[in-house]
Amino acid sequence: MDIQYKPVLPETKQPIIIIGAGGIVADAHLPAYKIAGFEVYGIVNRTKARAQKLADAFGIPHVFDTVAEAVAAAPENTVFDITIMPEQYIETLKQLPDGAAVLIQKPMGNDFNQAKEILALCRAKNLKAAINFQLRFAPFVSAAKYLIDKGLIGELYDMEVRVTIKTPWEIFPHVIIHPRLEIQYHSIHYVDLIRSFLGNPNSVLAKTLKHPAKSLSSSRSTILFDYGDTMHAVINTNHDHDFGPRHQESYIKWEGTKGAIVAKIGLLMDYPHGVPDVFEYCVAEAGKTPEWQTVKLEGSWFPEAFIGTIANLMRYSEGSSPVLHTSVEDVIDTMAVVESAYRSSDTGGVKVK
């Protein structure tokens, strides 16, 4: 079967200016843009030496001292790629030209109130603004969506994300100290992903937990989504499984009335080195033993999925795509679900009498 899963690229030239020069820029943004053939016009960072280092490594012609300087020098049709921490979003967005195209690193603020401020500012400045929830564009997710949209597995009734791994939080020094670590900075990807397939849930039931021997605010979570009487959607994460690879796992599973799809998220295993992704699907036929098919897909979550988010923004900006999939208008609902998950975790379940 010919599965269509690669992102459609824009028809016009839209140079990119990157605001921020952290590890995610070096590991994902710039490699992705190089693969896609996008022009990175310039980069700016508070520590200019970090921006210069990336500029030298990736052949970026312009390194700016400030956001204001970058905006003043921006060519026509520039896309601004913001990769800084959420507390800096508002002051940075204020400096962008009204009506500009901008891709903002996830999450959309540190909490729901900040997300609403970002949404209001983007509306006031008429920005074409998207949040970089790139998991939606990972090859194994795009392939699954293609098969589901074609009706291959029938009516979708079950979606599960399970992650049992050892996450080296220490390589994210600005994130590891966050008071809302696990859901806000990791499971939020899966919350957004489930919404992209199933829409907004009626409610959520969640619990996020600490490890007894660690100082992290949280490292394990379970989130159960209410979509009515037949749809089952759940996220289970455990970042503390430091007992070797034998029983570690990381996958997304979709089940339907006619078949199922399982995608192994290889990136998360032995992170940041990763292992190969595995994409499998099964279609049940009456009277036959179910057989699973394995499909080799090109690319992975890092860096290829990062092509999808910015390509969609570029296509929306040029008018060749009517939908901005991870727009601030859409992602505000992801932030609302995350906020509800934290409220559920704080208030607890129904007491047993």
N, C-alpha and C positions, 0 to 999 in steps of 0.2 A: 504494500500500500504506500502511495506517495503522500506522506504527511507534510503539510505546509506549516512550518514553525518559525522560519526566519523573519526578522522584522523588515518591513517595507521602508526603504530609505527615502529621504526628502528629494524633491525634484529640483530645488534651488540651493545655491550656496549660502550657508548661514554660518559665519565665523563664530567661534566660541571664546568667551573670556571666562576663565575659572577664578573664582574668588575663594581662596583657601588652598593650602598646599600640604594637607595631611596625608597619612598613609593610604587612605581610600582613593585619593587622587592618583597616587603612584601605582597602586595595585589594580585599580579597576577603571576609573574614568579615562585616564590617558591611554592605557592599552586598548580599551574599547574603541575610543575615537580613532586611534591609529588603524585598527582593523577595518573600521567603517569608512575610512578615508575622509573624516571630518577635519576641517581646518581649526586648529586651536590658535587663535590670534594672540592671546596674551594671558597672563596669570598674575595675581596679586595676593600677597600674604603679609600679615603683620610683621613676621620675621622674614625680611626680603631674601635673606640667604637661602631659605628653604624653597622659596619660589624660583630663585635663580638656579638652584640645583636641579629642579624638575625641568626647567626651561632648557638647560644644557643637555639633559638626558633625552628629552623628547623633541628637541628642535623647535621650541616655542619662541617666536621672534621678539616678543615684547614682555618685559617684566615691569610691573608698575609698583609705585610706592604706596599708593592709597586707592581705595575704591573710587573716589572722586576722579582721580587721574585716569583710571581705567575707563570709567564712563565717558569722560571727555574725549578719549582717544578711540572709542569704540566705532568700528565701521558700521555701515548700514546693515540692518538685519542681524545684528549681533544677538546671540543667545547667551545669557548670563547663567553660569553654572555655579551655584552657591554651595560650598562644601564645608562651611564653618559650623560651630556649635549653635544649637537652637537659640540660646540667649542673645546671640548676635544677629539673628535674622531681621528683626524689626529695623534696627538702625541701618543695616545694609540695604534692605528693600527700599527704604525711604530715599536712598541715593540713586536708585535706578531710574532711567527715563520712563515717564508715563507710557503705558502701552507696550512695554518691552516684553520679550519672551524670556522667562526665567525658570530654571530647574532648581528646586530647593532640596537639599539633602534631607532624608527622613531622620527623625520624626518631625511632624509639623508642630514644632514647639515642645516644651518640656511638660506641658499638661494641656488640658482642654481649653482653659481660659486663654493661654498663650496662643493656641491654635485659632481661637476665635479672633484674636487681635490680628494675627497674620492674615486670616481670611478677609477681615474688614479693610486692612491696608491694601491688599491685592485688588479688592473691588474698587477702592477709592482711586487707585492709580491705574485702573483698567489694565492690569498686568495679565499677560497670558502665562499663568503660573501653574506649574506642576510640581508634585512632590516625587522624589526619586525612589518610589517603591518598585524597584527593578525586578523583584522576584516574579512579578506578574509577567515579565518578558523573558524569564529563563527558558531555554530551549525545551526542557521537559514540561514546563507549565503550558507554553504555547502549543506544544504537540498534544497535550491532554485536552486543551480547550478545542483544538481542531477536531479531534475524534469525538468529543462530547457534542459539539455543535452539529456534527454530521449524523448524530443519532446512533453511533456505533455501539455504545453501551446502554442504550435505552434511557429511561428516566433516571436521572441522578438522585440517589436517596441517601448516600453516605459519603462524607468527606472527613478524612482524618489526617492530622499531621502529628508525627511522633519523632521526637529527638531525644536520644539517650547517648550523650557524648561527654567528653572532657573539653570544656571551652577554656582557652588560655586568656581569661579576661585581662591579665596583666599587660597584654600588648595594646590595650586600649586605655591608657592612663586617664583620659578625660571622661571616659564612660564608666569605668569600674567603680567610681565613687558615687554614681548617681543613686539617689534615694528610691528610684523606681527602675531598677536595672533590667530585670528579666523581661517583663512584658513591654515596657516602653522602648527598649533598645533591641530586643530580639523577637519575642513572640508577636510583636506588632506587625512584622512581615507576614505572619500567617493569618492574623486577624484581617489584614488588608486583602490577602489572597482569597480567603474564604468569602469575604464580601464581594470580591470581583466575580466569583462563580455563583453565589447564592443570594446576593443582595444583603440588605440590612436585616439582622435578626430581630425577633420580637423582644428578646431579653438575653442576658448572659448570666451564667453562674461560674464563678472563678475562685481560685485560691492560688496565691503566689507565696513562695516559701523561702526561708533562709536555710543555709547549711549550718549545722550546730558548731562546726569548727572553723568557720570562715566569717570574715567581717562584711561580706557583701550584703547589700540590702535584700537581694533575692537571687535565686539561681535555679529554681524549679517552679513550674506553673502548670495548672490544668484549667482550661477554659472550655466550657460547654455552651453551645449556642442553641437557642430555642427558635426553630423554624417550623414549629407545628408538630403534628403527630407522626410523620413518616420520615422527615429529613433529620439525619443524625450528623452533627458536625462538632468535632472536638479537636483541641490542641493539647498535647501532653509533651512537656519539655523537662529534661533533666540534664543540666550542664555539669554535674558532679561525678559522672560515672568514670572514675579514674582507675579502672581495673583492666586496662588493656583493650584491644579492639574486638575481642571475640564476641562480646554481647552488646557492643555499641551499635546503634542504628540511627538512621536519619532518613525519613521518607514521607512522601505525600501519597495518600491512597484515595482514589475515587471509585465508588461502586454504584452500578446502575442495574436496572431490571434485566439487562441483556448481557452485561459484562463488567469488567473492572480494569482499572489502570493503576499501576504502582510506579512511582518515580523515586529512585534513591538519590538523595541530595549528597553527592560525593564531597562537595566543598567542605561540609561541616565535620567530616570524619578526618581526624588528624589535622585539624585546622591550624595554620592557614595553608598547609601543603595540599590537603585534600586527597581524595581517591576518585576514580572515574565514576561518573553518574551511570545509573542503569535505568532504562525506560522500558517497561513491559506492559502489555495489555492482553486481555483475554476476552473472547466473545463466546458466550455459551450457546451451543446449538443442541436442539432437542435430540436425545438419543445418542449423543456423542460425549466422550470424556473431554472436559475443558482443557484446552491447550494454551499455554502462554507464549506469546510472541515477543521477542526482544528486538528493539529497534535501536540502531546506533545513530545517535544525534550528534551533530557538530556543535562544539562550544559547551559552555556551562553557565552557572549563575555569575561567576566572576571569570572574565570580565564581560562576556558577551551580552548578558542581560542589560548591561548599562547602555548598550547601543539602543535597545528598544525604547527606554523612557525618553531619551533625548530625541530620537528619531521621530517618535510620536508627537513630541512638542514641536519639532521643526515642521512636520507635515501639517499640524494644526495651524501653526503660525502662517504658513504659506497658503493655506486653504485647500490642500489636497486631502486632508482628513477632517471629517466633521466632528470627531470625538477626541477630546483630550482625556485619555483614560485615567490618569492619576492627577487630575486637576485638583486645586485646593477646594473646589466646590464638592468634589467627590470624597476626597480624603478627610474632610472635616468629619465625615461619618465614621471613618476608621478611628479617628481620635475620640469620637463620642463612645464607640464601643470599648475602646481601651479604658476610658474613664469609668465606664460602667463596670468593667471587669475589676478595677481597683476598688470601687465602692462595694462590689459583691465580696471581694476578698476581705475587706475591712469589717464588714457587718456580719459575715458568717452565714451559715445555713440554718435550717429549721432545727431547733433544739429537740433532742430525743427525750420524750417524757416517760 
